[in-house]
Amino acid sequence: MSAAGPRVTAQLRLARPGFVLDVALDLPGRGVSALLGPSGCGKTTTLRALAGLEHAAGHLQVQDETWQDDARGLFMPTHRRALGFVFQDSPLFAHLTVRGNVEFGMRRAAPAQRQVSLSQAVELLGIGPLMDRRPDGLSGGERQRVAMARALATRPRLLLMDEPLAALDAQRKAEVLPWLERLHRELDIPVVYVSHAVEEVARLADHLVLMEAGRVLASGPAQDLLARSDLPLARTEAAGALIAGTVLGHDPAWQLTSVAFAGGQLQLAGAPPHPVGRPVRLRVQARDVSLCLTPPPDSSILNILPVCVTHLHDDGAGQVMVALDAGGTPLLARITGKSAALLGLRPGMPAYAQVKGIALVD
């Protein structure tokens, strides 16, 4: 995403016994920016500081509004900040029914600004049977779904989401994720999203902020950072690359969907049909990519791409993480050190990537 246009910028510092948060953020003024990192690295504390729930020293600019500037003695209290916040366990208004809680969220946005009706929000989160109940009669997961409906029914200038799907089962997550995608596509507001699930981040995030020990380790477009072989994420089992592509067509006879991207074409097995020309995101895990020096004449693998080796990093336990460039699209391949040596892999060397598994995440 371009650096031009309105943005969310912050310099925040907060010292606690045994922990110091010291982060500089420069986030796009539209779309989803995900904070990713190990537990205790400061992701939630950062969200709370953005909301004004923690008074970290520094400044905060949200598009054209200054919410904090300590140099000028300015600190806008939370209730004056036009934001929505979904916590891991968001509190509801105990004196209101579920219907009252969701309608309260609707009233925070002018009718002309509303992007979803009450009935759509209710259906989206599967809370129809709960509408006349009060929060003290709900389970933790039910309360979280109601809180999400209330937050998503508003149009804040900044939406903060801290592990918003953690309390939802797989079926409800599958229902909510498409709405979150639509939210960030259609609303001209920034979303700061915390999650431990790389799959969620790959599906939703435009921008990624990797955090470690209270500091920003790296920040930039999600597609670039997810495939950086020198970052800690590349040393996890979830290491992989995010590919932006466009649907070319669907072959119903073989149940294959063709997707074009900067490095060529990919074929996905079993993906539901999508309209031709629709932008999609694909996730390719490093463990599902193997390498060869020449294209194999006979192979069961349909996706074989010409690539260039850009970096090699020791991945421990006799493995090597190989960073690749496929026509400007970064890929990762996790192979054994012996394989890398036998192939004589080195930066700048041409090769072929055999992609064994592709997930359609958008």
N, C-alpha and C positions, 0 to 999 in steps of 0.2 A: 504494500500500500504506500502511496506517495507520502513524502514528508510535508507536502503542501497542504494548505487548508487548515481549518480549526483542529485543535488537538487537545489532549489531556496531558498536561505537564506537571510534574511534581518533584520536589526535593524534600524528603522527609527523613528526620532522624529522631529516634526514640531510644533512650538507654534504660535498661532494666538490669537488675542483678544477674550476671551471667549471660546477658544477651544484649546486643545493640542492633537496632534496625537503622540502616543507613542506605536509602535507595534513591536513585534518580530515575524517573519515569518520563518517557516521551512516547505517548500512545496515540494512535489514530483517533480522530474525532468521530469516527463511524466504524461499525463492525465490532467484532469480538477480539479482545486482547486477553490471553490466558496467562495466568501466573502458575508456573509449574516448578516443583522442587520437592525435596524430602520434607517429612513432618518436622516442624520446629524451625523451618528456615525463614519464617516471617510472612508468609503469604496472607494469612488471615489478619495479622496485625496491620499489614499494608492496607487491606480493605477497610479495616476499622479506622485507620488514619484518614483515608480518602473520604469516609463518611463523617468524619469529625467526632467519632466515638472515642478515639484516642487523640490526644493533642500532641502529635509529633511536631518537633520544631521544623520550620522551613516554609515552603510556599506550595500552593496548589492552584492551578488555572484549569478550569473546565470550559473548553471552547473559548467564548468571549467573556466569561465571568471569572473573577478572582474570588476563590472561596477561602483562601488563606494566604497571608503575606506577613510574616512575623516582623519583617523590617519596617512595615507601616503600621504594626499593631492591629492587623486585621485578622479576625478568625470568625468565620460565619458558623453559627451553631448548627447542629445537625438538622433541626426542624426547619431551618430556612434553606437548606440545600435541596435542590430539586433532584432527588435521587430515590431509587428503589433499591432495597437490600433484601436478598434472600439468604438467610443463614442456613447452617446445617440443621438447626432446629429452630425455625423462625417462630417467635411468639405471635399469637393471635389475640384479638380483643375478646376477653372472656365474657363480656356482657352482651356480645352480639352472636347471632347464629352464624353458621357457615355462609348463608346467603348474605347476611349483613356484612360479614368480613370481606367477601368478594365485591359486593356493591360499593363498599368504602373505597376499594382500589379503583373502581370505575369512576367514582366521583372526583378523583384527583386529576383526571384528564378532562379537558373540554370535549363535548360531544364530537366536534369536528376533528379532534385529534385521535379519537379512539380507533384502534386498529383491530379490535376483536370485541364481539358482543359478549354479554354475560353468558348466554347459552353456549357460545363457542368455547369460552374459558372453562365452563363447567364440564362440557363434553370432553374437551381436550385432556383434562386431568382426572376424568372419571369420578367426579365428586357429586354427581346428581343425587344419589341416595342419601347423601350427608347434609343436604341443604338446610334442613330444619333442625339440625342438631347443634349443640354448643361445643366449644373446643374441649371442655373437660370430659366429654363423652367420646372423644376421638382417640385413636391410637397415634403413636408418634408419626408413622408413615402417612396417616390420613391428615394430621395437622400440617405436615410439610407440604402435601399436595395442595391444601387450601391456601397456605401462605404463598405458594408459587402462583396460583391463580390470581390472588390479590395483587401480587407484584407485577405479573405479566399483563394485567389489565390496565396498568397505568402507562403513561409516556413520560418517564423522567428524563432529565438531561443527562443523567449518568445512572446506569444500572449495574449494581454490584451483586455478584452471585458466588457464594461460598459453598462449594460442593452441593449444588442444588439438586442433584439427582441421587444423592447418597441414600436417601430414605425410600426410594422408589424401586419396585420390582422391575424385572426385565420388560414386561409388557408395557407398563406405564412409562418406562424410559423410552421405549420405542415410539410411544405416542407423543411424548414431550419434545424429544430431540428435533423432529421436523418443525415444530413450532418455534423452537429456539433458532433454527436455521432461518425460518421466515422472518423472525423478529430482527435478526441482524442484517438480513437482506433488505427489508422494507422500511425499517425505522432509521431515521437519520440521527441516531444517538450512539454513543460508545457504551460497550458492555465490558466490564472487567470480570473475568470468570476464573475461579479457582477450582481445580480438579486434580485428583491423583490418577485419573484414568486417561492414558494417552489416547485411547480411542475417541473419547469425547473431545479432547483438544484437537485431534486431527480432523474431526468432523466439523467443528464449530469455529475454530480460531483462525483469524486473519493474521494476527500478530501474536508473538510468543515472548514471554519474559521468563527466563530461567533464573531461579533464585537459589542461593546457597548461603547459609549462616548469616542471614540478615542483609545480604547484599545482592545486587543484580549481577549475575554471572555473564549473561548475554541477553540481548534484546533485538528483535527484528522480525521479518516476515516468517510465519510459521513454517512455510515450505522450506526456507533456507535453514532454519535452526534445527528442525527435526532430523535433517540429514547431515548435520555437522558431525564428523567422526571424532573431533577433538573435544566434544562436550560430554559431560557425564551421562546424558541420556543415551548416547551411543553405546555405553557399556552395560545397558540393561537388556533384559530379554525382549522388551518392547521396541528396541531400536528399529528404525525403519524410515522410509521416505514418504512424503506426501506429494502426489502428482495432480496437477490441475489439467483437466482434459475436456474434450467436447465429444458428445455422442455422435458417431457416424452412422450407426444403424444397428439393427438387431436381426439375427438369423434364427427364426423360430425352429427350423429343422434341427439345428445343432444346439439351440439354446445358448447362443453366444452373442454378446454385445461388443461391438467394435468402438473403441475410443481413440481419438487422435490427441496427441500431445506434442510438445516441442521436440521430443526425441524420436517420434515415429508413431506407431499404432500399437495398441494393446487389445487383446481379446479376453473378455471376462465370461466365465462359465457360470450359468445359473442366475445371473443378475436379472432383475425384473426389467421389462422393456421400458426405455425412456425415450422421450421425443428426440428426434434428430436435431442436433444443434444445441441441446441442453448442456450447460457447463456442469461438470461433475468433479468430485474429488476421489482419488484412488489412494489407497494405502498399501505400500509394499514393504513388508518386513525384511530386515537384513538376512534373517535365517532362511528366507524363501528365494534368495538370489544366489546362483552359482555362476562361475566364470569359466570361459574357455577362450583360447586364442584364435580359433577359427570356427565359423558356424558349423555345427554338426550336420551331416547330410541326412541323418534319420534320427528324429527325436520325438518323444511324446509331448515335449514342452512346446506350446504354441508361440510363446512370447520370447523371442531372442532378439536382443537389441544391441546395435553397435554402441560402444561406450569408450570413454577414455579414463584411465586410472588417474586420479588426482592426488590421493594421499593413502598411506597405509599406517595403521596404528595397531600396536600390540593390544590384543583384547583379552589377554590372560588365558590360562589353561590351554596353551598351545593353539590359540585362535588369533586371527588377524581380522580387523575391521578395515575393509577396503572402501574408500570413498570414490565414487564414479560420477562422470558427467555424461548424461545422455542427451545430447543436443541442447545443452543449457539447463536441463533438469537434473538435480542431484539425486543419486541413488546410493544405497549402502549395500554391501555384501559381506556377510560374516562367513569366513572360510577358515580352514585349518592353516596353521603356519607352514606345514609341509606342502600343502597345495600351492600356497603363495610362492614358496621357494621353487617348486617344480615348474611352475608357470613362468618364473622369473619376473614376477610383477614388480613394476616400479612406476613412479609418477611420470605422466606423459605417455604412457604406453597404451596403444589401442587394444581392445579386447571385445568380447561379446558377453553380455549378461543374459543368463537364462532365468526368467522370472517364473517361479513355480506357483506362486500364490498371489492373488490380487484381491483386495477387499474394496468394494464400492462403499464409501463412507458418506457420500452426499449425492 
